[in-house]
Amino acid sequence: MREISNNARNIEGQPMFKVIDKVKRLEAVGKDIVHLEIGDPDFGTPRNIIEAAKQSLDRGDTHYVSSWGLPAFVEAIQQTTHRTRGFLPATNQVLVTPSANIAIFYAVFCLTNPGQEVLVPDPGFPTYLSSVRMCGAVPVPFPLHEKNAFRMRAADIEPLITEKTRLLIINSPQNPTGAITEPQALREIYELAVKHDLYVYTDEIYARMVYDEQNFFSVSSLDHCKERVILSNGFSKAFAMTGWRLGALVMPPEVAERMMLLLQTTSSCVAPFLQHAGLAAITGDQGPVQIMMTEYAARRDILVDGLNAIPGITCHRPGGAFYAFPNISSFGLTSEEFADAMLERAGIAILPGSCFGAQGEGFARLCYATSREKISEALKRLSQACKNL
Ligand SMILES: Cc1ncc(COP(=O)(O)O)c(C=O)c1O
């Protein structure tokens, strides 16, 4: 009988794209919208990165390359890991990936069997849930509590571990809350994984986006990605490279080999000129990243101060990434109703917290990767619209 597969039925996509479709429909009929919904920097990709890609194309780097990644890029990732995480991974621990998003699927596919359980942060990046379900595994959300500034805690994770648990996904700085989990709490979470013999997938795509000189800590420094830690990073956010689709993984060699074969089977390799761009990003001038971070810090303060000044809204000051996650529960609407009301009445596009899991209900995510003027305009409109809810 002609029928799509159960695998296909289990594909969910990313719930925020539903919001983006709504926004597009309103813009198509002429509505003026301030965009705070998508986590995409308003800065252009730094010039040195673009030049490196152009030069690579001009050299003729337009053919298949190794599925692991270009040796020079792999070496730069090894050296960067050494500098930022304090250990030098071996060449066969590094895999260049076509985005950090797909790396989540690779990990779940390679580390779980159908029916096994994967612990995911709630609220958390929606791809965790959808990748786990797509692989026939079972997502088990662990709560991030507002009263704990949305930081991860071993005590919130341990009661959820069962004999079926295989993988624990962690993320700091975090999407959607911007929370940074402290080094001691991350150590305890790592110890939990050791005690229960779990793999840990640490999604560190926001690692370079840390404010107030907070100490960034990576659990990868605890096992050097030799046994159980899979370290994921991506170029989209800190280098304003969302459209390039480039990421990198550091992990135990036996896992790396499997993931490389999965990448080889599905994409063959990552385009060489993209890898030259990535090489320029991590080895070149870090000035542009600093400039963007200084600007994001100023925008964060404008947005968070402005949100806290609106009666009915409270918002933690996030330590990293570029998201604010205010509590909007006092208005008595679901987060989706609140986001819809803001879009339709005030022309502000934000994401309902429920896009990020059950614990996101009562919150909204606002991305401040947009200009100060637009943030101020959004606050003005938000404040007015909240008065009339
Ligand atoms: C926590 C987290 N991980 C991974 C990604 C995926 O990044 P990309 O696929 O652009 O590399 C995102 C993007 O929003 C994210 O927030």
The ligand as a Gaussian input file, in Angstrom:
#p B3LYP/6-31G(d) Opt

LIG

0 1
 C       20.903000      26.254000      20.875000
 C       21.022000      26.202000      19.400000
 N       21.664000      25.180000      18.834000
 C       21.798000      25.085000      17.507000
 C       21.284000      26.045000      16.665000
 C       21.436000      25.863000      15.188000
 O       22.347000      26.713000      14.615000
 P       22.790000      26.582000      13.101000
 O       22.067000      25.446000      12.511000
 O       22.461000      27.872000      12.453000
 O       24.274000      26.314000      13.112000
 C       20.607000      27.143000      17.205000
 C       20.009000      28.178000      16.338000
 O       19.169000      28.954000      16.727000
 C       20.485000      27.226000      18.614000
 O       19.836000      28.251000      19.201000

